[in-house]
């Protein structure tokens, strides 16, 4: 049978819910292959569009590399620079579609809206998590969400959505939260 888990204090799960980028680097992961691009500290992230969601996605991706992969990637890149991960709105995609294009020395993350750009960035993180290294296969991938909004209540506490928890929800593909409204109108249980 399985081994017993150690006892956990009440609500200790909240600490895990606030950890957006846990360590994912695997010492057993094989080195980069010839058809893969490896991201190291010489890379930079560039937010090509001056939109709060895209700037947030760039900071989130830098945090991912630092915390999950142990690589310090700056956010001061030029949008078309070499060894640059560029995040930009790409109007040629439909409203729920995002695209990641990986080349030898450049990664482009795009979507029809800033929200889709952030979702594409999260999918790039998923690929590297599965790989266990800051390494990603070259090529173009297109991600299309089946529907929006994808809503959820808080699993943290009733009507409580700390910023880090909202980031966790976005990484899971959620794009809307549900809150209860009581009388008087437009007042939540938390006020």
DRENBAVEX-113138 format. One record per residue: x negated, y, z of N, C-alpha, C, O in turn; residue in one letter. Coordinates in steps of 0.02 Angstrom, whole numbers, m for minus. Last residue first. Layout:
X | Y | Z | X | Y | Z | X | Y | Z | X | Y | Z | A
...
END
This chain:
870 | 2122 | 74 | 879 | 2194 | 72 | 855 | 2224 | 7 | 859 | 2285 | m2 | X
871 | 1987 | 71 | 813 | 2018 | 103 | 817 | 2094 | 101 | 771 | 2128 | 124 | X
981 | 1961 | m2 | 982 | 1940 | 69 | 923 | 1971 | 107 | 927 | 1980 | 168 | X
999 | 2112 | m102 | 984 | 2042 | m92 | 987 | 2025 | m18 | 995 | 2069 | 24 | X
1116 | 2216 | m175 | 1074 | 2207 | m115 | 1062 | 2133 | m106 | 1110 | 2094 | m103 | X
1212 | 2244 | m272 | 1141 | 2251 | m288 | 1095 | 2250 | m227 | 1042 | 2280 | m228 | X
1349 | 2293 | m166 | 1321 | 2271 | m229 | 1247 | 2287 | m235 | 1222 | 2336 | m207 | X
1341 | 2253 | 11 | 1361 | 2294 | m46 | 1323 | 2273 | m108 | 1273 | 2238 | m105 | X
1365 | 2086 | m46 | 1395 | 2152 | m34 | 1354 | 2188 | 18 | 1333 | 2156 | 66 | X
1224 | 2009 | m133 | 1280 | 2010 | m87 | 1310 | 2079 | m83 | 1284 | 2126 | m113 | X
1138 | 1904 | m241 | 1161 | 1972 | m229 | 1223 | 1968 | m185 | 1269 | 1929 | m198 | X
993 | 1806 | m251 | 1063 | 1810 | m230 | 1080 | 1883 | m217 | 1042 | 1919 | m186 | X
891 | 1786 | m395 | 900 | 1811 | m327 | 975 | 1814 | m313 | 1016 | 1824 | m359 | X
781 | 1702 | m500 | 850 | 1710 | m479 | 851 | 1736 | m407 | 815 | 1710 | m364 | X
665 | 1752 | m628 | 680 | 1728 | m561 | 753 | 1742 | m545 | 783 | 1787 | m574 | X
587 | 1700 | m780 | 638 | 1739 | m745 | 648 | 1709 | m676 | 641 | 1649 | m666 | X
501 | 1613 | m838 | 497 | 1683 | m860 | 551 | 1727 | m829 | 561 | 1784 | m850 | X
394 | 1474 | m814 | 453 | 1511 | m793 | 446 | 1584 | m816 | 391 | 1612 | m814 | X
277 | 1407 | m840 | 322 | 1420 | m896 | 386 | 1456 | m877 | 428 | 1469 | m920 | X
184 | 1395 | m743 | 227 | 1337 | m752 | 278 | 1348 | m808 | 318 | 1303 | m822 | X
132 | 1521 | m741 | 90 | 1468 | m767 | 130 | 1404 | m780 | 113 | 1365 | m824 | X
239 | 1585 | m677 | 225 | 1601 | m747 | 181 | 1547 | m778 | 192 | 1527 | m835 | X
224 | 1531 | m548 | 285 | 1518 | m586 | 274 | 1531 | m660 | 297 | 1492 | m702 | X
100 | 1586 | m513 | 107 | 1513 | m517 | 169 | 1495 | m559 | 166 | 1450 | m600 | X
137 | 1722 | m511 | 88 | 1698 | m560 | 92 | 1622 | m568 | 89 | 1597 | m624 | X
222 | 1719 | m401 | 249 | 1737 | m467 | 201 | 1715 | m522 | 224 | 1691 | m575 | X
125 | 1691 | m304 | 177 | 1641 | m319 | 210 | 1655 | m386 | 225 | 1609 | m424 | X
55 | 1811 | m304 | 20 | 1749 | m324 | 70 | 1694 | m340 | 58 | 1654 | m386 | X
157 | 1900 | m258 | 127 | 1907 | m325 | 94 | 1842 | m348 | 103 | 1821 | m405 | X
296 | 1819 | m174 | 230 | 1852 | m174 | 200 | 1851 | m244 | 215 | 1807 | m284 | X
451 | 1817 | m160 | 411 | 1805 | m219 | 344 | 1843 | m215 | 336 | 1894 | m248 | X
593 | 1769 | m78 | 524 | 1791 | m67 | 481 | 1769 | m126 | 475 | 1709 | m140 | X
722 | 1718 | m69 | 713 | 1786 | m94 | 642 | 1813 | m84 | 633 | 1874 | m82 | X
670 | 1596 | 43 | 728 | 1628 | 13 | 712 | 1701 | m5 | 692 | 1740 | 38 | X
506 | 1543 | m6 | 554 | 1559 | 46 | 611 | 1596 | 12 | 602 | 1624 | m42 | X
455 | 1464 | m114 | 412 | 1490 | m60 | 453 | 1505 | 2 | 437 | 1481 | 57 | X
533 | 1441 | m216 | 516 | 1382 | m177 | 472 | 1400 | m119 | 453 | 1358 | m78 | X
660 | 1544 | m277 | 596 | 1540 | m243 | 589 | 1474 | m205 | 633 | 1455 | m167 | X
735 | 1486 | m431 | 739 | 1518 | m365 | 670 | 1512 | m333 | 625 | 1479 | m361 | X
710 | 1516 | m606 | 700 | 1477 | m545 | 714 | 1520 | m484 | 705 | 1580 | m485 | X
732 | 1502 | m787 | 740 | 1534 | m722 | 727 | 1486 | m664 | 733 | 1425 | m670 | X
693 | 1550 | m937 | 684 | 1488 | m897 | 679 | 1512 | m825 | 627 | 1539 | m805 | X
794 | 1638 | m1056 | 751 | 1635 | m998 | 749 | 1565 | m968 | 797 | 1526 | m973 | X
728 | 1533 | m1180 | 713 | 1586 | m1132 | 779 | 1621 | m1117 | 817 | 1632 | m1163 | X
668 | 1380 | m1252 | 720 | 1428 | m1235 | 692 | 1479 | m1185 | 640 | 1469 | m1154 | X
554 | 1314 | m1298 | 619 | 1294 | m1324 | 674 | 1344 | m1308 | 722 | 1351 | m1347 | X
406 | 1392 | m1355 | 450 | 1376 | m1300 | 520 | 1361 | m1328 | 541 | 1392 | m1376 | X
278 | 1336 | m1450 | 343 | 1368 | m1454 | 386 | 1345 | m1396 | 400 | 1286 | m1388 | X
112 | 1356 | m1494 | 157 | 1335 | m1440 | 222 | 1373 | m1447 | 223 | 1434 | m1451 | X
m14 | 1302 | m1598 | 44 | 1344 | m1592 | 90 | 1314 | m1539 | 104 | 1254 | m1540 | X
m188 | 1306 | m1620 | m129 | 1273 | m1592 | m74 | 1324 | m1585 | m86 | 1383 | m1569 | X
m328 | 1281 | m1720 | m272 | 1325 | m1704 | m216 | 1282 | m1676 | m199 | 1230 | m1703 | X
m500 | 1245 | m1671 | m440 | 1239 | m1712 | m387 | 1287 | m1689 | m397 | 1328 | m1645 | X
m603 | 1156 | m1553 | m592 | 1208 | m1603 | m530 | 1192 | m1645 | m510 | 1135 | m1653 | X
m573 | 1120 | m1381 | m579 | 1096 | m1450 | m564 | 1152 | m1499 | m519 | 1192 | m1488 | X
m665 | 1191 | m1248 | m602 | 1183 | m1283 | m615 | 1163 | m1356 | m662 | 1187 | m1387 | X
m726 | 1206 | m1083 | m738 | 1183 | m1151 | m671 | 1171 | m1184 | m625 | 1145 | m1153 | X
m759 | 1211 | m943 | m739 | 1269 | m983 | m756 | 1258 | m1057 | m794 | 1295 | m1087 | X
m690 | 1049 | m893 | m746 | 1094 | m906 | m720 | 1155 | m943 | m665 | 1154 | m971 | X
m583 | 965 | m892 | m626 | 966 | m833 | m688 | 1009 | m840 | m732 | 1007 | m798 | X
m482 | 945 | m983 | m550 | 929 | m1005 | m599 | 927 | m945 | m649 | 891 | m948 | X
m374 | 995 | m914 | m372 | 925 | m935 | m443 | 901 | m954 | m460 | 843 | m943 | X
m416 | 1128 | m902 | m404 | 1088 | m842 | m406 | 1014 | m860 | m437 | 974 | m824 | X
m416 | 1167 | m1036 | m480 | 1162 | m1002 | m473 | 1122 | m936 | m520 | 1087 | m917 | X
m277 | 1164 | m1060 | m323 | 1123 | m1100 | m390 | 1113 | m1064 | m416 | 1058 | m1062 | X
m230 | 1259 | m967 | m209 | 1189 | m962 | m257 | 1143 | m1000 | m275 | 1089 | m976 | X
m287 | 1377 | m1020 | m309 | 1352 | m955 | m291 | 1278 | m947 | m332 | 1239 | m923 | X
m207 | 1384 | m1135 | m279 | 1375 | m1142 | m309 | 1349 | m1077 | m352 | 1305 | m1077 | X
m85 | 1408 | m1073 | m93 | 1345 | m1109 | m168 | 1331 | m1121 | m189 | 1273 | m1119 | X
m108 | 1538 | m1025 | m96 | 1483 | m977 | m105 | 1415 | m1010 | m131 | 1369 | m979 | X
m114 | 1605 | m1146 | m173 | 1604 | m1103 | m167 | 1547 | m1051 | m216 | 1513 | m1037 | X
18 | 1590 | m1187 | m35 | 1558 | m1225 | m100 | 1553 | m1185 | m135 | 1503 | m1188 | X
81 | 1671 | m1091 | 95 | 1599 | m1093 | 42 | 1561 | m1132 | 22 | 1507 | m1112 | X
30 | 1796 | m1127 | 14 | 1769 | m1062 | 26 | 1693 | m1061 | m14 | 1656 | m1033 | X
91 | 1806 | m1252 | 18 | 1807 | m1248 | m4 | 1777 | m1182 | m50 | 1736 | m1180 | X
224 | 1809 | m1215 | 200 | 1749 | m1250 | 124 | 1747 | m1251 | 94 | 1693 | m1250 | X
227 | 1937 | m1157 | 244 | 1878 | m1116 | 218 | 1814 | m1149 | 192 | 1770 | m1115 | X
202 | 2021 | m1266 | 152 | 2014 | m1213 | 164 | 1953 | m1169 | 117 | 1921 | m1146 | X
257 | 1930 | m1413 | 268 | 1979 | m1360 | 212 | 1971 | m1309 | 178 | 1920 | m1308 | X
204 | 1839 | m1502 | 248 | 1892 | m1528 | 261 | 1947 | m1477 | 274 | 2004 | m1496 | X
29 | 1810 | m1469 | 100 | 1792 | m1466 | 141 | 1851 | m1489 | 115 | 1907 | m1496 | X
m138 | 1743 | m1449 | m87 | 1790 | m1473 | m17 | 1763 | m1465 | m6 | 1704 | m1455 | X
m306 | 1734 | m1431 | m244 | 1715 | m1397 | m192 | 1765 | m1417 | m200 | 1825 | m1404 | X
m452 | 1674 | m1500 | m398 | 1724 | m1507 | m335 | 1695 | m1476 | m313 | 1640 | m1492 | X
m622 | 1660 | m1474 | m557 | 1630 | m1459 | m506 | 1686 | m1463 | m515 | 1739 | m1433 | X
m782 | 1629 | m1544 | m725 | 1675 | m1536 | m662 | 1635 | m1521 | m650 | 1582 | m1551 | X
m880 | 1547 | m1593 | m900 | 1601 | m1549 | m844 | 1652 | m1536 | m857 | 1710 | m1520 | X
m810 | 1442 | m1660 | m874 | 1430 | m1628 | m889 | 1484 | m1576 | m909 | 1467 | m1520 | X
m634 | 1462 | m1619 | m689 | 1457 | m1666 | m753 | 1446 | m1626 | m751 | 1440 | m1565 | X
m466 | 1439 | m1591 | m533 | 1430 | m1561 | m583 | 1419 | m1617 | m577 | 1373 | m1657 | X
m317 | 1515 | m1560 | m363 | 1498 | m1614 | m434 | 1496 | m1585 | m458 | 1546 | m1558 | X
m156 | 1496 | m1506 | m225 | 1498 | m1483 | m268 | 1474 | m1541 | m258 | 1419 | m1567 | X
2 | 1575 | m1500 | m49 | 1540 | m1539 | m117 | 1550 | m1507 | m135 | 1604 | m1485 | X
178 | 1564 | m1468 | 112 | 1589 | m1452 | 61 | 1547 | m1490 | 75 | 1490 | m1509 | X
350 | 1607 | m1482 | 292 | 1570 | m1505 | 227 | 1605 | m1486 | 222 | 1666 | m1488 | X
471 | 1669 | m1472 | 452 | 1622 | m1419 | 389 | 1582 | m1436 | 377 | 1530 | m1406 | X
482 | 1754 | m1587 | 488 | 1781 | m1519 | 467 | 1734 | m1463 | 448 | 1758 | m1410 | X
354 | 1703 | m1707 | 423 | 1719 | m1687 | 426 | 1734 | m1612 | 375 | 1727 | m1578 | X
210 | 1793 | m1770 | 240 | 1736 | m1736 | 312 | 1754 | m1716 | 328 | 1813 | m1709 | X
164 | 1912 | m1817 | 182 | 1861 | m1867 | 213 | 1799 | m1836 | 239 | 1756 | m1872 | X
123 | 1998 | m1714 | 193 | 2000 | m1736 | 213 | 1947 | m1787 | 272 | 1937 | m1800 | X
34 | 1970 | m1582 | 29 | 1951 | m1653 | 99 | 1946 | m1681 | 132 | 1894 | m1673 | X
m49 | 2050 | m1454 | 16 | 2036 | m1484 | 4 | 2023 | m1558 | m31 | 2061 | m1592 | X
m197 | 1973 | m1386 | m163 | 2025 | m1424 | m94 | 2002 | m1447 | m83 | 1943 | m1457 | X
m352 | 1940 | m1319 | m281 | 1932 | m1306 | m244 | 1990 | m1341 | m259 | 2048 | m1328 | X
m502 | 1858 | m1357 | m460 | 1917 | m1369 | m386 | 1899 | m1358 | m362 | 1849 | m1384 | X
m651 | 1817 | m1299 | m583 | 1790 | m1297 | m537 | 1851 | m1301 | m535 | 1891 | m1255 | X
m808 | 1816 | m1380 | m753 | 1854 | m1350 | m688 | 1814 | m1354 | m673 | 1782 | m1404 | X
m924 | 1795 | m1454 | m917 | 1766 | m1387 | m864 | 1804 | m1347 | m874 | 1822 | m1289 | X
m917 | 1951 | m1538 | m940 | 1882 | m1536 | m938 | 1859 | m1464 | m950 | 1898 | m1418 | X
m768 | 2055 | m1546 | m837 | 2040 | m1530 | m852 | 1966 | m1533 | m808 | 1923 | m1530 | X
m648 | 2116 | m1567 | m674 | 2072 | m1620 | m747 | 2054 | m1608 | m783 | 2039 | m1655 | X
m624 | 2185 | m1441 | m575 | 2139 | m1471 | m601 | 2094 | m1526 | m578 | 2037 | m1531 | X
m756 | 2177 | m1323 | m728 | 2212 | m1380 | m683 | 2163 | m1418 | m701 | 2105 | m1426 | X
m742 | 2150 | m1142 | m759 | 2132 | m1211 | m727 | 2178 | m1263 | m678 | 2213 | m1249 | X
m733 | 2153 | m1004 | m754 | 2214 | m1039 | m772 | 2202 | m1112 | m811 | 2239 | m1141 | X
m714 | 2057 | m910 | m655 | 2080 | m947 | m670 | 2144 | m985 | m625 | 2185 | m997 | X
m830 | 1916 | m895 | m807 | 1984 | m885 | m747 | 2002 | m927 | m730 | 1967 | m975 | X
m839 | 1765 | m813 | m826 | 1795 | m878 | m797 | 1864 | m867 | m746 | 1871 | m834 | X
m923 | 1656 | m724 | m906 | 1727 | m719 | m901 | 1756 | m789 | m951 | 1770 | m821 | X
m866 | 1497 | m685 | m900 | 1537 | m736 | m876 | 1609 | m729 | m816 | 1623 | m729 | X
m794 | 1397 | m617 | m859 | 1419 | m592 | m899 | 1460 | m641 | m961 | 1459 | m638 | X
m666 | 1357 | m648 | m720 | 1330 | m688 | m790 | 1352 | m665 | m840 | 1328 | m692 | X
m579 | 1418 | m555 | m568 | 1348 | m576 | m628 | 1317 | m610 | m639 | 1257 | m604 | X
m634 | 1548 | m530 | m613 | 1504 | m475 | m608 | 1430 | m497 | m631 | 1386 | m460 | X
m676 | 1601 | m657 | m717 | 1607 | m597 | m698 | 1555 | m545 | m742 | 1520 | m519 | X
m572 | 1571 | m747 | m641 | 1548 | m761 | m683 | 1549 | m697 | m722 | 1503 | m685 | X
m465 | 1634 | m678 | m465 | 1562 | m691 | m536 | 1537 | m702 | m558 | 1488 | m672 | X
m503 | 1768 | m685 | m498 | 1736 | m619 | m499 | 1660 | m626 | m530 | 1625 | m586 | X
m490 | 1785 | m823 | m556 | 1794 | m792 | m558 | 1760 | m723 | m607 | 1728 | m705 | X
m352 | 1767 | m832 | m396 | 1720 | m865 | m467 | 1724 | m837 | m500 | 1673 | m828 | X
m307 | 1878 | m758 | m290 | 1811 | m736 | m337 | 1759 | m767 | m360 | 1714 | m733 | X
m352 | 1982 | m839 | m379 | 1975 | m770 | m366 | 1905 | m744 | m409 | 1876 | m710 | X
m271 | 1955 | m952 | m345 | 1956 | m958 | m377 | 1947 | m889 | m424 | 1909 | m881 | X
m142 | 1969 | m899 | m163 | 1904 | m926 | m239 | 1900 | m932 | m268 | 1848 | m918 | X
m145 | 2105 | m870 | m139 | 2057 | m815 | m162 | 1988 | m839 | m197 | 1953 | m802 | X
m150 | 2156 | m999 | m205 | 2170 | m953 | m205 | 2122 | m895 | m258 | 2099 | m873 | X
m25 | 2107 | m1040 | m86 | 2082 | m1072 | m147 | 2098 | m1030 | m192 | 2056 | m1025 | X
60 | 2180 | m955 | 61 | 2107 | m955 | m1 | 2078 | m986 | m28 | 2028 | m962 | X
31 | 2317 | m988 | 18 | 2290 | m921 | 17 | 2213 | m919 | m24 | 2185 | m882 | X
m59 | 2346 | m1137 | 6 | 2331 | m1108 | m7 | 2299 | m1039 | m53 | 2258 | m1033 | X
m148 | 2382 | m1250 | m145 | 2415 | m1185 | m75 | 2407 | m1157 | m36 | 2455 | m1153 | X
m221 | 2245 | m1333 | m163 | 2289 | m1327 | m161 | 2317 | m1256 | m170 | 2281 | m1207 | X
m334 | 2169 | m1314 | m331 | 2211 | m1374 | m272 | 2260 | m1372 | m274 | 2312 | m1406 | X
m433 | 2132 | m1190 | m361 | 2145 | m1198 | m354 | 2194 | m1255 | m367 | 2254 | m1247 | X
m561 | 2016 | m1193 | m539 | 2081 | m1217 | m464 | 2083 | m1222 | m434 | 2041 | m1256 | X
m692 | 1938 | m1105 | m620 | 1938 | m1120 | m601 | 2009 | m1140 | m623 | 2057 | m1108 | X
m848 | 1863 | m1150 | m809 | 1918 | m1123 | m736 | 1909 | m1144 | m722 | 1876 | m1194 | X
m990 | 1753 | m1117 | m926 | 1770 | m1149 | m893 | 1829 | m1114 | m907 | 1843 | m1056 | X
m1095 | 1715 | m1040 | m1109 | 1763 | m1093 | m1046 | 1785 | m1130 | m1048 | 1832 | m1170 | X
m1053 | 1615 | m954 | m1055 | 1683 | m928 | m1072 | 1736 | m981 | m1063 | 1795 | m968 | X
m962 | 1511 | m1072 | m1007 | 1522 | m1016 | m1008 | 1596 | m997 | m967 | 1635 | m1022 | X
m869 | 1391 | m1156 | m868 | 1460 | m1130 | m915 | 1464 | m1070 | m908 | 1425 | m1023 | X
m890 | 1296 | m1300 | m903 | 1301 | m1228 | m907 | 1374 | m1207 | m942 | 1414 | m1238 | X
m795 | 1213 | m1418 | m826 | 1276 | m1399 | m831 | 1279 | m1324 | m783 | 1266 | m1288 | X
m815 | 1062 | m1513 | m788 | 1100 | m1458 | m828 | 1165 | m1447 | m887 | 1169 | m1464 | X
m870 | 970 | m1599 | m810 | 1006 | m1622 | m777 | 1048 | m1567 | m719 | 1067 | m1573 | X
m976 | 912 | m1530 | m991 | 955 | m1587 | m931 | 995 | m1611 | m939 | 1049 | m1640 | X
m933 | 923 | m1353 | m946 | 887 | m1415 | m957 | 937 | m1472 | m949 | 997 | m1462 | X
m997 | 959 | m1191 | m961 | 981 | m1252 | m982 | 940 | m1312 | m1041 | 925 | m1322 | X
m1010 | 814 | m1079 | m1030 | 880 | m1106 | m991 | 896 | m1170 | m958 | 853 | m1199 | X
m875 | 738 | m982 | m930 | 735 | m1030 | m948 | 804 | m1057 | m905 | 849 | m1057 | X
m845 | 754 | m809 | m823 | 771 | m877 | m883 | 769 | m925 | m936 | 796 | m909 | X
m890 | 739 | m680 | m889 | 679 | m722 | m869 | 694 | m795 | m874 | 650 | m837 | X
m869 | 857 | m618 | m939 | 838 | m630 | m943 | 777 | m676 | m995 | 765 | m707 | X
m747 | 968 | m662 | m760 | 897 | m648 | m833 | 881 | m666 | m854 | 890 | m723 | X
m660 | 1105 | m605 | m721 | 1083 | m637 | m736 | 1012 | m615 | m739 | 998 | m555 | X
m556 | 1158 | m536 | m539 | 1105 | m585 | m601 | 1077 | m620 | m596 | 1031 | m659 | X
m495 | 1241 | m393 | m554 | 1214 | m428 | m534 | 1156 | m474 | m500 | 1110 | m452 | X
m341 | 1333 | m429 | m383 | 1290 | m387 | m443 | 1264 | m427 | m442 | 1266 | m488 | X
m268 | 1470 | m456 | m321 | 1436 | m493 | m364 | 1394 | m447 | m418 | 1416 | m427 | X
m171 | 1508 | m362 | m154 | 1507 | m433 | m204 | 1465 | m473 | m185 | 1428 | m518 | X
m113 | 1478 | m216 | m177 | 1466 | m250 | m163 | 1455 | m324 | m144 | 1400 | m346 | X
9 | 1483 | m159 | m23 | 1547 | m173 | m91 | 1539 | m206 | m124 | 1589 | m222 | X
42 | 1352 | m133 | 82 | 1388 | m182 | 50 | 1455 | m202 | 63 | 1480 | m257 | X
m45 | 1324 | m27 | m58 | 1294 | m93 | m19 | 1330 | m147 | m44 | 1339 | m203 | X
20 | 1396 | 73 | m50 | 1412 | 56 | m67 | 1385 | m13 | m98 | 1419 | m53 | X
141 | 1331 | 84 | 140 | 1399 | 56 | 69 | 1419 | 36 | 59 | 1456 | m13 | X
124 | 1213 | 151 | 127 | 1210 | 78 | 123 | 1279 | 46 | 103 | 1285 | m12 | X
142 | 1240 | 282 | 73 | 1242 | 258 | 71 | 1240 | 181 | 22 | 1261 | 150 | X
266 | 1230 | 344 | 256 | 1282 | 294 | 184 | 1289 | 269 | 167 | 1339 | 239 | X
204 | 1148 | 487 | 262 | 1175 | 451 | 242 | 1232 | 405 | 204 | 1276 | 424 | X
53 | 1055 | 456 | 95 | 1100 | 496 | 152 | 1126 | 453 | 149 | 1126 | 392 | X
39 | 884 | 418 | 34 | 953 | 395 | 78 | 996 | 438 | 134 | 977 | 455 | X
m58 | 736 | 442 | m1 | 779 | 460 | m14 | 850 | 438 | m71 | 873 | 437 | X
m129 | 651 | 300 | m134 | 682 | 366 | m73 | 727 | 378 | m42 | 752 | 332 | X
m50 | 508 | 225 | m76 | 576 | 220 | m81 | 607 | 289 | m41 | 591 | 333 | X
m99 | 339 | 219 | m57 | 391 | 248 | m91 | 459 | 240 | m151 | 465 | 247 | X
m123 | 248 | 66 | m148 | 274 | 130 | m102 | 330 | 154 | m71 | 365 | 113 | X
m15 | 120 | m2 | m52 | 182 | m4 | m78 | 203 | 65 | m55 | 176 | 116 | X
m42 | m59 | 0 | 0 | 0 | 0 | m44 | 62 | 0 | m105 | 57 | 2 | X
END
